[in-house]
Amino acid sequence: MHAQFTTASFSVAVCVTIFTVLVACGDSDAPSAPQPASSAESEADAAHSSSSQAEYVIIESCSSDLKSPDSWDMFGGSSGQDSPEWSSATLPSEAVPVSSSSGHLSLAQSSAESSSSAVIVETTPEVILDKDGFATVADVYKSLAPDEKAVFIIRHSEREDDVALETELTANGIQMAQDLGATLRSDEEFTYVTSGFVRTNETANHISKGRGEATLPKLTTNYDITGNWFLKISADSLAKHATALGLNGSSVELMARWAYEGGYPEAFYELEPRAQEFMQTVIRKNLSKWKRVTIMVSHDIFVMPLAVFGSQKKVALKYHEDYHWINYIAGLAVIIGADNTMRYVPVKGTESGVIDYLAIYMAEHKIYTK
């Protein structure tokens, strides 16, 4: 028994050392996108857990109208060479491949601050949430009432290793996007909004193809979703700032700590007010121009904070604690009712809404703990 414990402990220690060194060679995803004069003014990704009740889909009312993660995606700067190191912080007691298990959870809405008084709405139809707090895009789409509109804000599909503006999807990424589209087949026309990067455009096009749409969709470019919305400093500077703070996980760890714990006012806006501002100045402002369902394809640096905000910090993306990061084609569904109320549901377009990088590393290297 003692020998087993010692061996397991040694394996984890070795894993941490190798893991931290090797991951530092990972890549960065999206370089800094062309920025408008003011981003606020522009228009421009195993055991079953038991079921429990989730009460974190937010309702608000308004009186006015395995690849590397994308922080590698958005944090790399124009060259894409500034790769974050993975933290060697305390590891989880067990590291197993990510699970696709789910529980049948009821989505009860709570109120959220908005430009007018908040209201509490009764429970919506049930959807399936997995253990990490994500429902499938398809389930949420099928649960929409005829008079509801939805904007699915998702990270692009799996990309090639390069991180340039022109970086394309992998063959697997193309298939992932088409498979997601196949789950959304209907006669209904969708609106497609992207950040303008090749990989976000390709993701939208292949979702459309998977839906069976006869022609390529018209893509609307919105520069507010290129990834700088929550930042006070440039994406290029974020990794350097994290290093200066002594964070081995670089920009990824810094963003996770900020999203869940707050702080770092020199680098980030406050999560909730800034997310609410996006809902008002981008979603509500453009909603009348979009069809009943909109697919908005962005990057992890933008989508991850939105998923944390929309779940009231209950979605499992705590990279600084367990190396979870937002998966490809995962994000947040924003659902607007006929009475102008808004609710949020974290969504996934593939098997899981998170990538568990430590579990993947340990599985690939056959490192197990007891």
Order of alpha helices (4+ residues) and beta strands (2+ residues): alpha-beta-alpha-beta-beta-beta-beta-alpha-beta-alpha-beta-alpha-beta-alpha-alpha-alpha-beta-alpha-alpha-beta-beta-beta-beta-alpha
